[in-house]
């Protein structure tokens, strides 16, 4: 009896790392096998969970509705998401929401190579829901912790014992993971600044 496929864990990631995650791969030749993006901190992601400020929505479709949404994280970095006829619930939310609004999004990473060879990374949302500031704040703290944990594991790996995804990331990306440590710390600091009602820098 075939095993029931389980849904992949949705990874928490800040936009700066997500937008750098341009390498995709499958782990089997099955055409229905999940496609993963490789996070530069050494973890695979088939689904992501993000919370931030929806700052803009636009119907960019030509023949039918195709909604683009921009969600900004505490560092000011942007997640782009696109929803059309195959994501009717998400498209409906993007049509109805009035920016700015805090939103929680679960979706699948998608990559697209432009004519000049750049790889753009976006989210195809499975669900979008409006949330409150406390939910956004919890996501920031949890995402910072997960990011720092991944960086710690990345830094701790050595040659023979290296985790396969850490090894893959070190081969595929020439990106200092220190960038993502700064993003995690910066997000936490921005949260503390908001909680002190300090003016934004």
HUQUIVEN-V408650 format. One record per residue. OMEGA is omega in degrees with one decimal (NA if undefined). D_FIRST is the distance of its C-alpha to the first C-alpha in Angstrom with 1 decimal. Layout:
omega,d_first
OMEGA,D_FIRST
OMEGA,D_FIRST
This chain:
omega,d_first
-176.5,0.0
177.8,3.8
176.7,6.4
179.8,9.0
179.4,12.1
178.3,15.0
179.7,18.5
174.4,20.8
177.5,23.7
-176.9,26.8
173.8,29.5
-176.4,33.1
174.8,35.6
-173.2,39.2
-176.9,40.2
178.5,42.2
-179.5,39.2
-177.5,36.8
175.5,39.3
-172.9,39.5
-171.4,35.8
-177.2,36.1
179.1,33.7
179.4,30.2
171.7,27.3
179.8,23.6
172.7,21.4
-179.2,19.5
178.9,20.6
-176.8,17.9
178.5,20.2
179.5,18.2
-179.2,18.3
174.0,20.5
179.7,24.2
161.1,26.0
179.1,29.7
177.1,31.1
-178.5,33.5
176.7,36.7
170.5,36.4
174.3,33.3
177.6,30.2
179.2,27.7
173.1,27.3
176.0,25.0
177.8,26.4
176.6,29.9
-178.3,31.6
175.4,35.4
179.6,38.3
-178.2,41.7
172.7,44.5
-174.1,43.9
-174.5,47.1
171.0,46.8
-179.3,44.9
173.5,45.6
-176.5,44.4
-179.5,44.4
177.8,42.8
-178.0,44.9
179.3,43.5
-178.4,41.3
174.8,40.9
-169.2,39.5
172.3,40.3
173.9,41.1
174.5,41.4
177.2,43.0
-175.5,42.1
177.5,44.4
-173.2,43.6
179.0,46.4
-178.4,47.5
178.4,48.3
-169.7,45.5
163.9,43.6
172.2,40.0
175.5,39.8
-176.8,37.1
-180.0,36.7
179.8,35.1
-172.9,35.4
-179.4,34.0
174.7,30.3
-170.1,31.0
-178.4,33.1
-179.8,33.1
179.3,34.2
179.3,36.7
178.5,38.1
-179.9,38.6
177.9,40.4
-170.4,42.6
-176.2,43.6
177.3,44.0
176.7,47.5
-4.0,47.8
178.8,48.5
173.2,45.7
179.0,43.3
170.6,39.7
-175.7,36.3
167.9,33.9
-178.2,30.2
-178.4,29.3
176.0,28.1
175.9,30.5
177.0,31.8
-178.7,34.2
179.5,36.9
-179.7,39.4
-178.8,42.9
-178.8,45.4
172.6,47.1
176.5,44.0
177.0,43.4
176.5,39.9
-179.2,39.6
179.7,36.8
-180.0,36.0
169.0,33.5
-170.1,31.6
170.4,31.5
178.7,28.6
175.5,30.9
176.1,34.6
177.2,36.5
-176.2,40.1
179.7,40.6
-176.2,43.7
-179.4,45.4
177.8,44.1
176.9,40.5
-177.8,41.7
178.5,43.5
179.2,40.5
-179.5,38.4
-178.4,41.2
-178.4,41.4
-178.5,37.6
176.3,37.4
-179.2,40.4
179.3,39.0
-179.9,35.6
-179.7,37.7
176.7,40.0
179.5,37.1
179.8,35.6
178.1,39.1
179.3,39.7
179.2,36.5
-177.9,37.6
-176.6,41.1
-175.4,40.0
172.8,37.9
177.5,39.6
-169.0,39.0
-174.7,36.8
-171.5,34.8
174.4,34.4
-173.4,31.2
-177.8,29.6
173.5,30.1
179.3,33.6
179.5,34.4
-179.2,33.1
-179.0,35.2
178.2,38.3
-172.6,37.9
-173.8,37.3
172.4,39.8
-173.5,43.4
178.7,43.6
179.9,45.0
176.7,42.6
177.6,45.8
-175.3,45.8
172.0,42.8
179.1,44.4
179.2,47.4
-179.3,45.3
-179.4,43.7
179.3,47.1
179.2,48.8
178.6,46.4
179.7,47.0
179.6,50.8
177.8,50.8
178.7,49.1
179.0,51.8
177.9,54.4
-176.6,53.3
175.4,53.3
-175.6,56.9
177.7,57.7
176.1,58.9
-179.5,59.7
-179.9,57.2
NA,58.3
